Amino acid sequence: MNPITLDGYLDTAPEPGAHPAAAHFDLIRLLDHLDTTEPDFCAQVFACTTETPAATELVLHRAQLGDLLRISGAVTEPGSPGTPPHLHIHAIDILDTAPLITLGATVLERYGTNVLVFDADRDEVPVFTTTGRWVGEAATPGTIGHLIHAFENTNPP
């Protein structure tokens, strides 16, 4: 097992583990380098488990989907192809909370460092960065990734 500290977004609802101080969840980490030929491979998923009481309490009771977390622990490489690496977490901090807000038929959803605006009355999806910068409008939900990828390639941080 190799020690690691990384930042990533809470990708699945945390579930209690076998005993009171345990929990497991998935964390998604956006990669620094985006491969322009493979737009779907801009993130890496980690299967996470913690048995540390403070980390378990934080992830089960204070964190919510989409929150940006900093986790520290040990990584174990996957045993078989297609399964995510496993992280045994010792410490978790919430770096930023997800702005998941429902306004009638409109939903704001966080996607990495972007906010998507879904409205039941329209197919188009407006996209902003979490700092409020306009990214553009995806013609359909299926084109969101391409819009974000094009924006990030023409507007470096």
C-alpha beads as a LAMMPS data file, in Angstrom:
LAMMPS data file: protein, C-alpha beads

157 atoms
156 bonds

1 atom types
1 bond types

-500.0 500.0 xlo xhi
-500.0 500.0 ylo yhi
-500.0 500.0 zlo zhi

Masses

1 110.0

Atoms # bond

1 1 1 0.000 0.000 0.000
2 1 1 1.274 3.451 -0.944
3 1 1 0.475 6.599 1.082
4 1 1 -1.439 9.252 -0.870
5 1 1 -3.153 12.611 -0.424
6 1 1 -5.411 13.819 -3.203
7 1 1 -8.374 16.058 -3.922
8 1 1 -11.530 14.713 -5.518
9 1 1 -15.290 14.951 -5.604
10 1 1 -17.644 12.741 -3.610
11 1 1 -19.158 10.661 -6.402
12 1 1 -21.490 8.242 -4.581
13 1 1 -23.576 8.521 -1.442
14 1 1 -21.449 7.224 1.455
15 1 1 -22.724 4.051 3.088
16 1 1 -22.046 2.820 6.618
17 1 1 -19.607 -0.060 6.894
18 1 1 -19.650 -3.275 8.887
19 1 1 -19.029 -1.494 12.192
20 1 1 -20.006 1.992 13.496
21 1 1 -16.678 3.657 12.635
22 1 1 -16.634 2.447 9.022
23 1 1 -17.949 3.885 5.752
24 1 1 -17.350 3.403 2.046
25 1 1 -17.901 5.657 -0.980
26 1 1 -16.478 6.524 -4.397
27 1 1 -14.304 9.559 -5.035
28 1 1 -13.741 10.981 -8.514
29 1 1 -10.510 12.834 -9.222
30 1 1 -10.261 15.056 -12.272
31 1 1 -6.970 14.470 -14.045
32 1 1 -4.650 17.410 -14.645
33 1 1 -4.047 16.402 -18.247
34 1 1 -7.056 15.879 -20.489
35 1 1 -6.517 13.551 -23.436
36 1 1 -8.143 15.268 -26.407
37 1 1 -8.691 11.938 -28.171
38 1 1 -10.498 10.373 -25.183
39 1 1 -12.856 12.989 -23.642
40 1 1 -14.476 10.400 -21.349
41 1 1 -11.164 9.634 -19.645
42 1 1 -10.655 12.994 -17.924
43 1 1 -11.349 11.563 -14.459
44 1 1 -10.292 8.676 -12.260
45 1 1 -12.591 6.912 -9.794
46 1 1 -11.367 5.535 -6.465
47 1 1 -13.284 3.106 -4.231
48 1 1 -12.789 4.472 -0.692
49 1 1 -13.159 2.928 2.752
50 1 1 -12.535 4.499 6.139
51 1 1 -12.539 3.066 9.639
52 1 1 -11.348 6.285 11.282
53 1 1 -14.206 7.634 13.466
54 1 1 -13.667 11.338 12.586
55 1 1 -13.451 10.623 8.839
56 1 1 -16.503 8.349 8.987
57 1 1 -18.550 10.976 10.831
58 1 1 -17.570 13.669 8.320
59 1 1 -18.330 11.645 5.206
60 1 1 -21.581 10.134 6.524
61 1 1 -23.077 13.212 8.204
62 1 1 -21.532 16.397 6.808
63 1 1 -20.405 15.710 3.245
64 1 1 -22.791 15.662 0.295
65 1 1 -22.524 14.467 -3.286
66 1 1 -20.296 16.701 -5.366
67 1 1 -18.333 18.131 -2.417
68 1 1 -14.624 18.627 -3.073
69 1 1 -12.721 16.531 -0.530
70 1 1 -9.053 16.202 0.384
71 1 1 -8.368 12.673 1.481
72 1 1 -5.246 11.078 2.954
73 1 1 -4.663 7.384 3.226
74 1 1 -3.155 4.423 1.444
75 1 1 -3.883 3.217 -2.067
76 1 1 -4.087 -0.400 -3.161
77 1 1 -3.961 -1.105 -6.866
78 1 1 -6.973 -2.950 -8.306
79 1 1 -6.856 -6.720 -8.296
80 1 1 -8.465 -7.085 -11.711
81 1 1 -8.742 -4.934 -14.826
82 1 1 -11.715 -2.569 -14.898
83 1 1 -11.971 -2.167 -11.122
84 1 1 -10.989 1.135 -9.517
85 1 1 -8.009 1.505 -7.182
86 1 1 -8.992 1.182 -3.512
87 1 1 -8.179 3.895 -0.961
88 1 1 -8.094 3.164 2.758
89 1 1 -8.771 6.661 4.173
90 1 1 -7.230 7.986 7.393
91 1 1 -8.295 11.646 7.121
92 1 1 -10.888 13.650 5.146
93 1 1 -11.384 17.415 4.839
94 1 1 -14.136 19.220 2.920
95 1 1 -12.451 21.825 0.693
96 1 1 -15.569 23.092 -1.090
97 1 1 -19.263 22.269 -0.973
98 1 1 -21.360 21.382 -3.997
99 1 1 -24.011 23.891 -5.067
100 1 1 -26.830 21.420 -5.647
101 1 1 -29.983 23.514 -5.645
102 1 1 -33.441 22.691 -6.951
103 1 1 -35.631 25.598 -8.019
104 1 1 -38.965 24.195 -9.199
105 1 1 -38.237 22.465 -12.494
106 1 1 -34.689 23.875 -12.607
107 1 1 -31.727 22.015 -11.118
108 1 1 -28.215 23.344 -10.631
109 1 1 -25.704 20.513 -10.604
110 1 1 -21.993 20.600 -10.014
111 1 1 -19.778 18.759 -12.495
112 1 1 -16.172 19.053 -11.364
113 1 1 -15.331 22.745 -11.482
114 1 1 -18.478 23.555 -13.478
115 1 1 -22.131 24.221 -12.683
116 1 1 -24.808 22.902 -15.036
117 1 1 -28.318 24.369 -15.247
118 1 1 -30.949 21.767 -16.139
119 1 1 -34.426 23.087 -16.909
120 1 1 -37.351 20.764 -17.663
121 1 1 -38.708 23.263 -20.202
122 1 1 -35.649 23.266 -22.488
123 1 1 -33.110 20.893 -24.020
124 1 1 -30.157 23.299 -23.882
125 1 1 -27.909 23.194 -20.803
126 1 1 -26.173 26.432 -19.727
127 1 1 -22.744 25.809 -18.160
128 1 1 -20.715 28.084 -15.861
129 1 1 -17.528 27.577 -13.870
130 1 1 -17.915 27.488 -10.091
131 1 1 -16.397 30.982 -10.070
132 1 1 -19.280 32.213 -12.261
133 1 1 -17.435 32.376 -15.588
134 1 1 -19.637 31.584 -18.611
135 1 1 -18.578 28.354 -20.357
136 1 1 -21.376 28.135 -22.918
137 1 1 -24.600 26.361 -23.668
138 1 1 -24.655 22.676 -24.577
139 1 1 -27.261 21.877 -27.229
140 1 1 -28.198 18.668 -25.376
141 1 1 -27.115 17.005 -22.127
142 1 1 -25.039 14.589 -24.215
143 1 1 -22.797 17.400 -25.496
144 1 1 -21.886 18.878 -22.072
145 1 1 -18.539 17.062 -21.898
146 1 1 -17.496 18.312 -25.334
147 1 1 -18.448 21.903 -24.440
148 1 1 -16.444 21.802 -21.186
149 1 1 -13.490 20.135 -22.905
150 1 1 -13.424 22.804 -25.657
151 1 1 -13.687 25.591 -23.053
152 1 1 -10.817 24.192 -20.948
153 1 1 -8.591 23.788 -24.009
154 1 1 -9.104 27.411 -25.099
155 1 1 -9.202 29.005 -21.613
156 1 1 -6.328 27.734 -19.456
157 1 1 -6.693 28.333 -15.689

Bonds

1 1 1 2
2 1 2 3
3 1 3 4
4 1 4 5
5 1 5 6
6 1 6 7
7 1 7 8
8 1 8 9
9 1 9 10
10 1 10 11
11 1 11 12
12 1 12 13
13 1 13 14
14 1 14 15
15 1 15 16
16 1 16 17
17 1 17 18
18 1 18 19
19 1 19 20
20 1 20 21
21 1 21 22
22 1 22 23
23 1 23 24
24 1 24 25
25 1 25 26
26 1 26 27
27 1 27 28
28 1 28 29
29 1 29 30
30 1 30 31
31 1 31 32
32 1 32 33
33 1 33 34
34 1 34 35
35 1 35 36
36 1 36 37
37 1 37 38
38 1 38 39
39 1 39 40
40 1 40 41
41 1 41 42
42 1 42 43
43 1 43 44
44 1 44 45
45 1 45 46
46 1 46 47
47 1 47 48
48 1 48 49
49 1 49 50
50 1 50 51
51 1 51 52
52 1 52 53
53 1 53 54
54 1 54 55
55 1 55 56
56 1 56 57
57 1 57 58
58 1 58 59
59 1 59 60
60 1 60 61
61 1 61 62
62 1 62 63
63 1 63 64
64 1 64 65
65 1 65 66
66 1 66 67
67 1 67 68
68 1 68 69
69 1 69 70
70 1 70 71
71 1 71 72
72 1 72 73
73 1 73 74
74 1 74 75
75 1 75 76
76 1 76 77
77 1 77 78
78 1 78 79
79 1 79 80
80 1 80 81
81 1 81 82
82 1 82 83
83 1 83 84
84 1 84 85
85 1 85 86
86 1 86 87
87 1 87 88
88 1 88 89
89 1 89 90
90 1 90 91
91 1 91 92
92 1 92 93
93 1 93 94
94 1 94 95
95 1 95 96
96 1 96 97
97 1 97 98
98 1 98 99
99 1 99 100
100 1 100 101
101 1 101 102
102 1 102 103
103 1 103 104
104 1 104 105
105 1 105 106
106 1 106 107
107 1 107 108
108 1 108 109
109 1 109 110
110 1 110 111
111 1 111 112
112 1 112 113
113 1 113 114
114 1 114 115
115 1 115 116
116 1 116 117
117 1 117 118
118 1 118 119
119 1 119 120
120 1 120 121
121 1 121 122
122 1 122 123
123 1 123 124
124 1 124 125
125 1 125 126
126 1 126 127
127 1 127 128
128 1 128 129
129 1 129 130
130 1 130 131
131 1 131 132
132 1 132 133
133 1 133 134
134 1 134 135
135 1 135 136
136 1 136 137
137 1 137 138
138 1 138 139
139 1 139 140
140 1 140 141
141 1 141 142
142 1 142 143
143 1 143 144
144 1 144 145
145 1 145 146
146 1 146 147
147 1 147 148
148 1 148 149
149 1 149 150
150 1 150 151
151 1 151 152
152 1 152 153
153 1 153 154
154 1 154 155
155 1 155 156
156 1 156 157
